[in-house]
Amino acid sequence: MSKDISYVQVDQDGRMLDRSSSSRLVQRPREKPGCWDAWIINGWLFEIASTFLGILFIIALIVVLLEYDGQPTPHFGAFGASLTLNTVAAILSTAAKAALLYPVAECVGQLKWIWFSKGRRELSDMSVFDRASRGIYGGLELLWKTRMRTFAVLGSFLMIYGITIDPLSQQLVTYSPLRVETPAYATIPIARGWREDMPGGVGAQGGMIIDGDRQDGFVASQISLMTKGAVLNSLYSNSNETARDLAPYCPTQNCTFPAYQSLAVCTSFADVSSHLREVNVSSEFPMYPIRHALTNTTYIYAPGILNVTSAAPDETKRPQSSDSWTDLTFSHSIAFKHARRPLTDMFILHPNGIEGEIDYHNGTILAGHTVYGAVEFVMEWCLQEYTTEVVNGIATTKRHHAKKLFTDDNPERHREWTIDGSSHGSLSRFLDRIFTGNVVNGYDQQFYASSDAAQALFEPYNTWQAHLTSQIFAMENGLRGTNRTGLELMVNNIATGLTNSIRSRSRDVANGTMYRDEIVVEVRWKWITAHVVFIGLCLVLLASTVVATHLSALKDHKWKLSTSAVLHALSPSLQLDTKGITTDSEMSSLDREQLVSLRHVEDEGWRLVSHDDKS
C-alpha cells in the first residue's frame, strides 16, 4: 500500500505558511524501489564492492612485490614512459586507499543518523560528522566532539590513518647491491712447468749465453731479460712492503678463485750462527788474523761488515767437462741438506754486536770482541696453493700449503709439474753469480761494497746512519738485535717476482667465478602491515555499521552521506527555528543552540525535530 508525500506551502519570500492554513498541494504515490535502488542506493552493495576492490589492489601490490623481491630493478615502459617499481607500488597503494576510504566515509555518514536517532544532539553535530567523512580536520573534531561515544570515531581514525598510507608505501621498496654470478669465467695465470727459450741448437748462430757454457755445439738455455729483471727489480727496490702476487683477469672487479696450485719459487730461512767458529789465520793474513767461518769457503774477517757467499763449493761454479748440464752442488749447506736441487742456497755473515767494554770518547774497545751472526736462506721450486678474491678491484691472494719439489734426486717423478733442467741450471748459475759479495768498513770510515747485491742485502739490516763515523759506536748501537725480518722480506719478494714472471708467461690458467654488482629489489615486508591493518579496520567499521544500523531504530534505512536526506529530514518547525542561510559562523552558533533528535513522524517519515516539537 503506497503512502502519500505532502508538501508545505511557502510564500513568495520562502516563509512557510501556517500549518493549519496550508493545504496539501501535491500528493504522489511512492513507487516500490527496484533492484538498483534496493541493492545500490538503499543497500551496502556498492560499499562492499568498493572494500573488496581495495583488498584486490592490496593483493595485487603484494603479488608484484613477491614477483620482484630479490630481482634486478624492473622498469615498466608504456607510451614512451618508464615507471619504477616504487611508482607502481604507490599507484596500487593509492588506488587501494581511495577504494577503502569511500565506504569509510559512507559509514561515518550512516553513523551520523544513528547518532541523532539515539537522543537529542546539537544540530551542529550534523556538520561535524559531515567534515569527519572528508578529512583529517573533521576526524579530529569528531573525536573531540563525541568524546569517543560513537563508533564513528573509528571512521575518523581511518581518515587520519589513510593520510599515512602513501608515505608508508614508499617504505615498502628499497634497493641494495647484490653480487650476481656471471656465465663468464675469471682467470689467473698458473705455471705447470717452466722452460726458458733456447737461443739455438747444434750449430745455432747468435745465441747469447751468459749464465751457462757452450760445449760440443750444445747451447744452454738463455735466461731472459724478463726473468733477470724480476730478480733485480725485487733486489734493488728496497721496498718495505710485501710484493703482491700476480693479479687475475677480472673485468667486473669482483671475483673469487677457489684453491688452485701453481709452480712457484719458495724460500726458507735458518739462523746458523751457532755453527760459526773463530779461526786464527795470522800466519796467512797478519792484517786480519781472525776470521769467523762456517766452512772453508764461507767466512768473514773481523773488520768485515757483511759477506754473502753461496753454499755451493767453488769447483761446481766452473764449467763442467761432461756433455750434460749439471746443477750447482750445494754440498756445504748446513740447514737445508734435504734441498737437493735448489735454485740458490746462500749464507749471509754479519757482525751482531760487541761484547765487552767500550770507550765511546776515544772509540776503542777496552775489553771484549765483536759478535758475529750467520743466516742461511734457500730458494727452491715448490707447488704453491693459493686462493684469490677480488673485491671492488682490489685483489687479495692468500698462500696456503706449499709442497717442495725435487727434494730427491729424481725430478722425473713430478711429471705434471715439469722444470727444464737446462733452464734450471742456467737460472741457478745466474742467482749464484748475483748473490755474492761483501761490505767492509775502510780506514776512512766509509763503507765499501764489492757487488750491487751486497749493497742491497746490507740495507735491510739498517745498521748504520750517515752521521755515524765511529765503527765501534755503530756496532754497539746498530747491530745488536739485527733486523733479519727486512732480509727475509727482500728475499721473499725476489721469489715472488720470479714466480710472477714465470706464471705471467704461461698459457695455463685457473678459472674463477666472476660476479657483477647488480641493484636488486629488497622488499621490507614489515611495512605491508600498515596496509593489512588498514584493510582490517575498514572491514570492522563496515560490518559494525551494518549491524548497528540493523539494531537501531532506523532498521533498514540507510541514508549515509545523502544530502537529500538532510533536506528532507528538517521538520517545518525546525526550518522556522533555524531560519535561512546566513554566514557560516552565525549558522554554526544557531546550530549549537538547537537541540534536535531524529524521530519518525506519522505520515511524514523520519524528521529532525527540536526537543519541544510536539508534531
C-alpha positions as semicolon CSV with decimal commas, in nm:
position;residue;x (nm);y (nm);z (nm)
1;M;0,000;0,000;0,000
2;S;0,156;0,330;-0,112
3;K;0,186;0,636;0,109
4;D;0,144;0,998;0,008
5;I;0,416;1,261;0,026
6;S;0,292;1,602;0,140
7;Y;0,448;1,940;0,078
8;V;0,409;2,262;0,277
9;Q;0,313;2,596;0,121
10;V;0,553;2,889;0,148
11;D;0,501;3,249;0,047
12;Q;0,696;3,437;-0,220
13;D;0,968;3,516;0,034
14;G;1,013;3,149;0,121
15;R;0,836;3,169;0,460
16;M;0,631;2,865;0,546
17;L;0,264;2,941;0,583
18;D;0,081;2,841;0,895
19;R;0,039;2,465;0,907
20;S;-0,328;2,491;0,989
21;S;-0,399;2,713;0,693
22;S;-0,186;2,519;0,449
23;S;-0,340;2,262;0,227
24;R;-0,194;1,955;0,076
25;L;-0,075;2,063;-0,264
26;V;0,066;1,761;-0,435
27;Q;0,022;1,404;-0,346
28;R;0,217;1,139;-0,536
29;P;0,216;0,772;-0,458
30;R;0,553;0,622;-0,354
31;E;0,695;0,376;-0,603
32;K;0,830;0,039;-0,498
33;P;1,213;0,052;-0,521
34;G;1,376;-0,154;-0,794
35;C;1,685;-0,371;-0,769
36;W;1,922;-0,078;-0,831
37;D;1,763;0,126;-0,555
38;A;1,733;-0,169;-0,319
39;W;2,089;-0,300;-0,354
40;I;2,293;0,004;-0,451
41;I;2,126;0,323;-0,328
42;N;1,941;0,182;-0,028
43;G;2,185;-0,102;0,046
44;W;2,550;-0,171;0,111
45;L;2,646;-0,346;-0,212
46;F;2,844;-0,056;-0,351
47;E;3,036;-0,010;-0,025
48;I;3,108;-0,383;-0,001
49;A;3,225;-0,393;-0,364
50;S;3,450;-0,091;-0,307
51;T;3,601;-0,257;0,001
52;F;3,679;-0,574;-0,188
53;L;3,821;-0,367;-0,474
54;G;4,060;-0,207;-0,225
55;I;4,155;-0,553;-0,098
56;L;4,225;-0,664;-0,456
57;F;4,456;-0,366;-0,505
58;I;4,649;-0,462;-0,191
59;I;4,669;-0,824;-0,309
60;A;4,796;-0,701;-0,645
61;L;5,057;-0,493;-0,461
62;I;5,172;-0,796;-0,263
63;V;5,188;-1,012;-0,578
64;V;5,400;-0,752;-0,758
65;L;5,636;-0,722;-0,462
66;L;5,668;-1,100;-0,434
67;E;5,748;-1,123;-0,804
68;Y;6,032;-0,870;-0,793
69;D;6,169;-0,920;-0,443
70;G;6,539;-1,005;-0,479
71;Q;6,524;-0,948;-0,857
72;P;6,704;-0,685;-1,068
73;T;6,543;-0,343;-1,069
74;P;6,249;-0,352;-1,314
75;H;6,125;-0,072;-1,535
76;F;5,773;-0,072;-1,670
77;G;5,752;0,110;-2,003
78;A;5,434;0,232;-2,166
79;F;5,377;0,504;-2,422
80;G;5,738;0,608;-2,412
81;A;5,743;0,638;-2,031
82;S;5,934;0,430;-1,782
83;L;5,783;0,357;-1,443
84;T;5,983;0,230;-1,149
85;L;5,864;-0,029;-0,902
86;N;5,818;0,244;-0,641
87;T;5,577;0,423;-0,875
88;V;5,377;0,106;-0,940
89;A;5,362;0,037;-0,565
90;A;5,247;0,394;-0,499
91;I;4,975;0,368;-0,767
92;L;4,836;0,043;-0,627
93;S;4,856;0,172;-0,271
94;T;4,676;0,498;-0,359
95;A;4,408;0,311;-0,553
96;A;4,353;0,079;-0,257
97;K;4,329;0,372;-0,018
98;A;4,075;0,553;-0,238
99;A;3,862;0,239;-0,272
100;L;3,869;0,172;0,104
101;L;3,805;0,530;0,218
102;Y;3,483;0,553;0,019
103;P;3,295;0,302;0,240
104;V;3,459;0,459;0,544
105;A;3,307;0,795;0,455
106;E;2,970;0,634;0,388
107;C;2,984;0,452;0,721
108;V;3,058;0,778;0,905
109;G;2,759;0,932;0,729
110;Q;2,532;0,644;0,831
111;L;2,656;0,652;1,191
112;K;2,561;1,018;1,194
113;W;2,193;0,926;1,157
114;I;2,225;0,660;1,427
115;W;2,385;0,925;1,650
116;F;2,085;1,158;1,611
117;S;1,834;0,874;1,648
118;K;1,959;0,790;1,998
119;G;1,878;1,122;2,164
120;R;1,888;1,497;2,148
121;R;2,205;1,631;1,986
122;E;2,328;1,969;1,884
123;L;2,232;2,043;1,527
124;S;2,595;2,142;1,472
125;D;2,689;1,774;1,508
126;M;2,547;1,730;1,160
127;S;2,833;1,943;1,019
128;V;3,090;1,773;1,241
129;F;3,002;1,428;1,106
130;D;2,998;1,565;0,754
131;R;3,350;1,710;0,790
132;A;3,472;1,391;0,959
133;S;3,380;1,193;0,647
134;R;3,602;1,415;0,431
135;G;3,933;1,469;0,603
136;I;4,169;1,480;0,894
137;Y;4,041;1,804;1,050
138;G;3,684;1,680;1,071
139;G;3,808;1,347;1,207
140;L;3,992;1,517;1,492
141;E;3,693;1,739;1,557
142;L;3,461;1,438;1,578
143;L;3,694;1,263;1,823
144;W;3,677;1,568;2,049
145;K;3,310;1,640;1,999
146;T;3,169;1,294;2,065
147;R;3,415;1,203;2,340
148;M;3,454;0,857;2,179
149;R;3,084;0,779;2,235
150;T;3,014;0,666;1,881
151;F;3,169;0,404;1,662
152;A;3,215;0,676;1,404
153;V;3,541;0,767;1,580
154;L;3,690;0,460;1,409
155;G;3,598;0,618;1,080
156;S;3,764;0,941;1,192
157;F;4,075;0,745;1,285
158;L;4,076;0,571;0,946
159;M;4,051;0,906;0,770
160;I;4,363;1,014;0,958
161;Y;4,526;0,676;0,909
162;G;4,463;0,694;0,535
163;I;4,682;1,003;0,510
164;T;4,981;0,797;0,627
165;I;4,931;0,512;0,377
166;D;5,106;0,697;0,092
167;P;5,433;0,772;0,275
168;L;5,430;0,426;0,433
169;S;5,401;0,264;0,090
170;Q;5,728;0,434;-0,007
171;Q;5,898;0,235;0,269
172;L;5,799;-0,095;0,110
173;V;6,064;-0,100;-0,162
174;T;6,433;-0,032;-0,125
175;Y;6,730;-0,123;-0,340
176;S;7,058;-0,285;-0,248
177;P;7,362;-0,405;-0,442
178;L;7,392;-0,779;-0,489
179;R;7,674;-0,978;-0,642
180;V;7,538;-1,189;-0,922
181;E;7,741;-1,469;-1,074
182;T;7,813;-1,420;-1,444
183;P;7,835;-1,701;-1,702
184;A;8,189;-1,593;-1,797
185;Y;8,497;-1,707;-1,605
186;A;8,764;-1,501;-1,440
187;T;9,116;-1,631;-1,499
188;I;9,453;-1,616;-1,334
189;P;9,776;-1,750;-1,487
190;I;9,937;-2,055;-1,333
191;A;10,253;-2,238;-1,435
192;R;10,257;-2,615;-1,476
193;G;10,615;-2,607;-1,592
194;W;10,897;-2,374;-1,686
195;R;11,148;-2,361;-1,964
196;E;11,339;-2,062;-2,091
197;D;11,376;-2,018;-2,464
198;M;11,671;-2,185;-2,630
199;P;11,862;-1,939;-2,849
200;G;11,968;-2,223;-3,080
201;G;12,053;-2,588;-3,112
202;V;12,353;-2,752;-3,267
203;G;12,526;-2,504;-3,493
204;A;12,292;-2,220;-3,395
205;Q;12,415;-1,869;-3,458
206;G;12,373;-1,558;-3,247
207;G;12,286;-1,726;-2,918
208;M;12,381;-1,504;-2,621
209;I;12,488;-1,725;-2,334
210;I;12,589;-1,550;-2,015
211;D;12,490;-1,788;-1,740
212;G;12,593;-2,117;-1,899
213;D;12,866;-2,272;-2,116
214;R;12,887;-2,391;-2,475
215;Q;13,003;-2,746;-2,525
216;D;13,013;-2,965;-2,833
217;G;12,767;-2,748;-3,021
218;F;12,506;-2,769;-2,743
219;V;12,371;-2,431;-2,628
220;A;12,236;-2,383;-2,277
221;S;11,910;-2,207;-2,204
222;Q;11,930;-1,834;-2,219
223;I;11,783;-1,666;-1,913
224;S;11,553;-1,396;-2,049
225;L;11,581;-1,035;-1,951
226;M;11,231;-1,059;-1,810
227;T;11,341;-1,327;-1,567
228;K;11,655;-1,139;-1,474
229;G;11,459;-0,818;-1,437
230;A;11,217;-0,990;-1,197
231;V;11,513;-1,080;-0,974
232;L;11,696;-0,750;-0,998
233;N;11,387;-0,530;-0,959
234;S;11,295;-0,706;-0,637
235;L;11,655;-0,695;-0,516
236;Y;11,707;-0,325;-0,580
237;S;11,361;-0,194;-0,493
238;N;11,450;-0,178;-0,122
239;S;11,077;-0,198;-0,055
240;N;10,936;-0,224;0,294
241;E;10,618;-0,385;0,159
242;T;10,549;-0,743;0,064
243;A;10,543;-0,795;-0,312
244;R;10,197;-0,871;-0,446
245;D;10,116;-1,195;-0,619
246;L;10,005;-1,197;-0,979
247;A;9,675;-1,018;-1,035
248;P;9,390;-1,210;-1,203
249;Y;9,184;-1,115;-1,505
250;C;8,859;-0,990;-1,356
251;P;8,680;-0,730;-1,573
252;T;8,388;-0,697;-1,329
253;Q;8,631;-0,622;-1,042
254;N;8,459;-0,881;-0,821
255;C;8,581;-1,239;-0,849
256;T;8,666;-1,539;-0,637
257;F;8,910;-1,819;-0,706
258;P;8,888;-2,139;-0,505
259;A;9,208;-2,318;-0,410
260;Y;9,438;-2,356;-0,710
261;Q;9,802;-2,464;-0,750
262;S;10,091;-2,329;-0,947
263;L;10,460;-2,384;-0,987
264;A;10,638;-2,128;-0,768
265;V;10,964;-2,035;-0,603
266;C;10,961;-2,078;-0,225
267;T;11,210;-1,958;0,033
268;S;11,330;-2,087;0,368
269;F;11,549;-1,926;0,635
270;A;11,759;-2,057;0,920
271;D;11,982;-1,896;1,180
272;V;12,312;-2,085;1,164
273;S;12,511;-1,855;1,395
274;S;12,582;-2,147;1,626
275;H;12,792;-2,307;1,351
276;L;13,033;-2,014;1,328
277;R;13,382;-2,083;1,453
278;E;13,667;-1,845;1,515
279;V;13,979;-1,924;1,317
280;N;14,321;-1,764;1,364
281;V;14,486;-1,706;1,026
282;S;14,756;-1,465;1,139
283;S;15,021;-1,670;0,960
284;E;14,849;-1,614;0,625
285;F;14,681;-1,278;0,683
286;P;14,864;-1,085;0,953
287;M;14,647;-0,772;0,896
288;Y;14,327;-0,966;0,964
289;P;14,431;-1,252;1,189
290;I;14,079;-1,357;1,294
291;R;13,811;-1,489;1,063
292;H;13,469;-1,625;1,158
293;A;13,391;-1,918;0,935
294;L;13,108;-2,156;0,857
295;T;13,311;-2,353;0,602
296;N;13,648;-2,323;0,440
297;T;13,496;-2,103;0,171
298;T;13,240;-1,918;0,379
299;Y;13,387;-1,678;0,633
300;I;13,411;-1,314;0,734
301;Y;13,713;-1,127;0,868
302;A;13,691;-0,949;1,197
303;P;13,667;-0,599;1,045
304;G;13,409;-0,711;0,788
305;I;13,052;-0,582;0,789
306;L;12,869;-0,824;0,557
307;N;12,957;-1,128;0,349
308;V;12,727;-1,305;0,101
309;T;12,850;-1,648;-0,009
310;S;12,697;-1,942;-0,193
311;A;12,673;-2,278;-0,021
312;A;12,799;-2,432;-0,345
313;P;13,173;-2,504;-0,347
314;D;13,383;-2,311;-0,595
315;E;13,456;-2,616;-0,811
316;T;13,088;-2,657;-0,902
317;K;13,076;-2,298;-1,029
318;R;13,331;-2,367;-1,301
319;P;13,239;-2,508;-1,643
320;Q;13,165;-2,879;-1,647
321;S;13,359;-3,111;-1,871
322;S;13,076;-3,355;-1,931
323;D;12,833;-3,337;-2,221
324;S;12,529;-3,283;-1,999
325;W;12,438;-2,995;-1,776
326;T;12,454;-3,036;-1,402
327;D;12,315;-2,810;-1,135
328;L;12,523;-2,636;-0,875
329;T;12,604;-2,873;-0,593
330;F;12,525;-2,700;-0,266
331;S;12,719;-2,954;-0,065
332;H;12,817;-2,701;0,201
333;S;12,456;-2,639;0,307
334;I;12,405;-2,654;0,682
335;A;12,031;-2,620;0,743
336;F;11,890;-2,735;0,407
337;K;12,072;-3,052;0,311
338;H;11,738;-3,202;0,208
339;A;11,708;-2,948;-0,074
340;R;11,880;-3,150;-0,350
341;R;11,802;-2,917;-0,639
342;P;11,757;-2,563;-0,502
343;L;11,787;-2,260;-0,722
344;T;12,021;-2,097;-0,474
345;D;12,150;-2,157;-0,122
346;M;12,321;-1,859;0,038
347;F;12,496;-1,763;0,361
348;I;12,496;-1,407;0,495
349;L;12,750;-1,335;0,768
350;H;12,739;-1,012;0,966
351;P;12,851;-0,855;1,294
352;N;12,583;-0,881;1,559
353;G;12,711;-0,652;1,833
354;I;13,004;-0,620;2,071
355;E;13,066;-0,792;2,397
356;G;13,297;-0,602;2,629
357;E;13,377;-0,251;2,750
358;I;13,385;0,036;2,503
359;D;13,546;0,379;2,535
360;Y;13,291;0,587;2,349
361;H;13,501;0,902;2,380
362;N;13,802;0,752;2,203
363;G;13,605;0,496;2,002
364;T;13,804;0,196;2,115
365;I;13,725;-0,143;2,265
366;L;13,874;-0,162;2,612
367;A;13,795;-0,528;2,654
368;G;13,587;-0,775;2,460
369;H;13,522;-0,864;2,097
370;T;13,273;-0,838;1,810
371;V;12,993;-1,094;1,799
372;Y;12,905;-1,234;1,455
373;G;12,592;-1,398;1,326
374;A;12,504;-1,605;1,021
375;V;12,182;-1,665;0,824
376;E;12,124;-1,928;0,556
377;F;11,842;-1,894;0,306
378;V;11,741;-2,116;0,019
379;M;11,522;-2,072;-0,289
380;E;11,370;-2,384;-0,440
381;W;11,087;-2,495;-0,663
382;C;10,757;-2,570;-0,495
383;L;10,394;-2,637;-0,571
384;Q;10,214;-2,347;-0,405
385;E;9,843;-2,346;-0,323
386;Y;9,660;-2,014;-0,344
387;T;9,316;-1,863;-0,302
388;T;9,236;-1,527;-0,457
389;E;8,949;-1,285;-0,408
390;V;8,887;-0,959;-0,590
391;V;8,659;-0,709;-0,417
392;N;8,589;-0,378;-0,588
393;G;8,901;-0,413;-0,798
394;I;9,136;-0,496;-0,509
395;A;9,285;-0,845;-0,536
396;T;9,383;-1,034;-0,223
397;T;9,576;-1,359;-0,259
398;K;9,639;-1,593;0,031
399;R;9,903;-1,863;0,026
400;H;9,833;-2,198;0,181
401;H;10,021;-2,527;0,176
402;A;10,337;-2,542;-0,034
403;K;10,483;-2,876;-0,144
404;K;10,856;-2,865;-0,210
405;L;10,954;-3,025;-0,540
406;F;11,276;-3,209;-0,614
407;T;11,359;-3,299;-0,257
408;D;11,512;-3,613;-0,405
409;D;11,742;-3,692;-0,693
410;N;11,468;-3,800;-0,931
411;P;11,271;-3,499;-1,059
412;E;11,116;-3,717;-1,328
413;R;10,867;-3,835;-1,070
414;H;10,696;-3,500;-1,094
415;R;10,563;-3,533;-1,446
416;E;10,265;-3,297;-1,408
417;W;10,484;-3,013;-1,289
418;T;10,798;-3,001;-1,502
419;I;11,106;-2,780;-1,499
420;D;11,356;-2,789;-1,780
421;G;11,691;-2,899;-1,638
422;S;11,894;-2,669;-1,862
423;S;11,681;-2,367;-1,769
424;H;11,705;-2,461;-1,404
425;G;12,084;-2,486;-1,422
426;S;12,122;-2,153;-1,602
427;L;11,895;-1,971;-1,357
428;S;12,079;-2,129;-1,066
429;R;12,413;-2,001;-1,201
430;F;12,263;-1,655;-1,256
431;L;12,142;-1,635;-0,896
432;D;12,472;-1,769;-0,766
433;R;12,652;-1,500;-0,961
434;I;12,420;-1,231;-0,830
435;F;12,417;-1,328;-0,462
436;T;12,784;-1,279;-0,383
437;G;12,999;-1,005;-0,239
438;N;13,092;-0,833;0,084
439;V;13,077;-0,499;0,260
440;V;13,371;-0,364;0,459
441;N;13,442;-0,057;0,661
442;G;13,760;0,112;0,539
443;Y;14,013;0,307;0,736
444;D;13,840;0,628;0,623
445;Q;13,523;0,511;0,798
446;Q;13,346;0,466;0,466
447;F;13,159;0,152;0,369
448;Y;13,266;-0,033;0,057
449;A;13,054;-0,298;-0,122
450;S;13,209;-0,540;-0,370
451;S;12,878;-0,600;-0,554
452;D;12,538;-0,446;-0,605
453;A;12,376;-0,741;-0,432
454;A;12,597;-0,698;-0,125
455;Q;12,491;-0,333;-0,106
456;A;12,122;-0,424;-0,147
457;L;12,132;-0,703;0,110
458;F;12,312;-0,473;0,350
459;E;12,017;-0,227;0,351
460;P;11,764;-0,442;0,542
461;Y;11,995;-0,459;0,841
462;N;11,967;-0,083;0,879
463;T;12,299;-0,098;1,059
464;W;12,446;0,250;1,040
465;Q;12,327;0,604;0,984
466;A;12,512;0,856;0,768
467;H;12,610;1,077;1,058
468;L;12,788;0,797;1,246
469;T;13,160;0,786;1,183
470;S;13,270;0,554;1,459
471;Q;13,258;0,188;1,361
472;I;13,258;0,078;1,721
473;F;12,977;0,312;1,820
474;A;12,780;0,189;1,523
475;M;12,827;-0,177;1,606
476;E;12,711;-0,127;1,963
477;N;12,400;0,074;1,875
478;G;12,302;-0,056;1,534
479;L;12,389;-0,420;1,501
480;R;12,281;-0,567;1,829
481;G;11,948;-0,743;1,768
482;T;11,994;-0,717;1,392
483;N;11,682;-0,684;1,173
484;R;11,660;-1,018;0,992
485;T;11,295;-0,954;0,906
486;G;11,396;-0,699;0,645
487;L;11,629;-0,954;0,480
488;E;11,352;-1,216;0,471
489;L;11,116;-0,963;0,316
490;M;11,364;-0,884;0,040
491;V;11,439;-1,249;-0,040
492;N;11,069;-1,338;-0,032
493;N;10,999;-1,052;-0,272
494;I;11,264;-1,186;-0,509
495;A;11,097;-1,528;-0,501
496;T;10,756;-1,369;-0,562
497;G;10,896;-1,168;-0,854
498;L;11,039;-1,484;-1,009
499;T;10,711;-1,670;-0,959
500;N;10,506;-1,389;-1,114
501;S;10,742;-1,373;-1,412
502;I;10,710;-1,746;-1,477
503;R;10,331;-1,752;-1,430
504;S;10,269;-1,445;-1,647
505;R;10,427;-1,617;-1,949
506;S;10,235;-1,939;-1,905
507;R;9,932;-2,030;-2,114
508;D;9,774;-2,227;-1,833
509;V;9,512;-2,056;-1,620
510;A;9,296;-2,129;-1,319
511;N;8,930;-2,041;-1,358
512;G;8,741;-1,838;-1,101
513;T;8,388;-1,716;-1,054
514;M;8,314;-1,367;-1,177
515;Y;8,045;-1,150;-1,021
516;R;7,886;-0,827;-1,123
517;D;7,723;-0,579;-0,891
518;E;7,356;-0,557;-0,971
519;I;7,098;-0,340;-0,800
520;V;6,817;-0,565;-0,683
521;V;6,482;-0,503;-0,520
522;E;6,459;-0,556;-0,147
523;V;6,105;-0,558;-0,008
524;R;6,069;-0,459;0,355
525;W;5,766;-0,668;0,432
526;K;5,708;-0,528;0,778
527;W;5,570;-0,209;0,619
528;I;5,290;-0,402;0,444
529;T;5,146;-0,443;0,793
530;A;5,014;-0,086;0,769
531;H;4,803;-0,179;0,465
532;V;4,678;-0,502;0,621
533;V;4,576;-0,322;0,942
534;F;4,400;-0,056;0,734
535;I;4,201;-0,321;0,550
536;G;4,112;-0,496;0,874
537;L;3,986;-0,178;1,042
538;C;3,785;-0,082;0,733
539;L;3,614;-0,421;0,737
540;V;3,544;-0,386;1,109
541;L;3,390;-0,041;1,054
542;L;3,175;-0,155;0,763
543;A;3,049;-0,464;0,942
544;S;2,984;-0,271;1,264
545;T;2,791;-0,001;1,079
546;V;2,572;-0,257;0,903
547;V;2,497;-0,433;1,232
548;A;2,447;-0,106;1,423
549;T;2,200;0,017;1,160
550;H;2,001;-0,302;1,175
551;L;1,987;-0,295;1,555
552;S;1,897;0,074;1,576
553;A;1,558;0,236;1,530
554;L;1,647;0,307;1,168
555;K;1,641;-0,063;1,079
556;D;1,669;-0,074;0,702
557;H;1,701;0,299;0,641
558;K;2,047;0,381;0,504
559;W;2,090;0,746;0,417
560;K;2,468;0,761;0,467
561;L;2,603;1,086;0,319
562;S;2,291;1,174;0,123
563;T;2,238;1,550;0,107
564;S;1,875;1,496;0,005
565;A;1,816;1,306;0,327
566;V;1,933;1,607;0,527
567;L;1,699;1,842;0,340
568;H;1,402;1,610;0,377
569;A;1,474;1,547;0,745
570;L;1,420;1,907;0,859
571;S;1,079;1,940;1,021
572;P;0,873;2,251;0,939
573;S;0,915;2,392;1,289
574;L;1,291;2,332;1,278
575;Q;1,310;2,511;0,948
576;L;1,144;2,811;1,108
577;D;1,374;2,795;1,411
578;T;1,695;2,771;1,213
579;K;1,598;3,048;0,975
580;G;1,756;3,070;0,632
581;I;2,114;3,062;0,511
582;T;2,333;3,334;0,660
583;T;2,707;3,341;0,736
584;D;2,875;3,017;0,834
585;S;2,969;3,147;1,179
586;E;2,615;3,264;1,251
587;M;2,464;2,937;1,136
588;S;2,714;2,740;1,345
589;S;2,621;2,943;1,651
590;L;2,250;2,883;1,596
591;D;2,310;2,509;1,533
592;R;2,495;2,471;1,863
593;E;2,199;2,621;2,049
594;Q;1,949;2,400;1,872
595;L;1,900;2,052;2,022
596;V;1,740;1,804;1,783
597;S;1,675;1,435;1,752
598;L;1,575;1,205;1,470
599;R;1,217;1,082;1,507
600;H;0,969;0,902;1,294
601;V;0,671;1,133;1,233
602;E;0,342;0,980;1,127
603;D;0,253;1,041;0,765
604;E;0,586;1,227;0,718
605;G;0,861;0,973;0,780
606;W;1,182;1,046;0,967
607;R;1,233;1,405;1,075
608;L;1,493;1,603;1,264
609;V;1,282;1,776;1,522
610;S;1,367;2,007;1,807
611;H;1,314;1,879;2,158
612;D;0,999;2,090;2,207
613;D;0,844;1,993;1,874
614;K;0,511;1,824;1,951
615;S;0,442;1,708;1,597
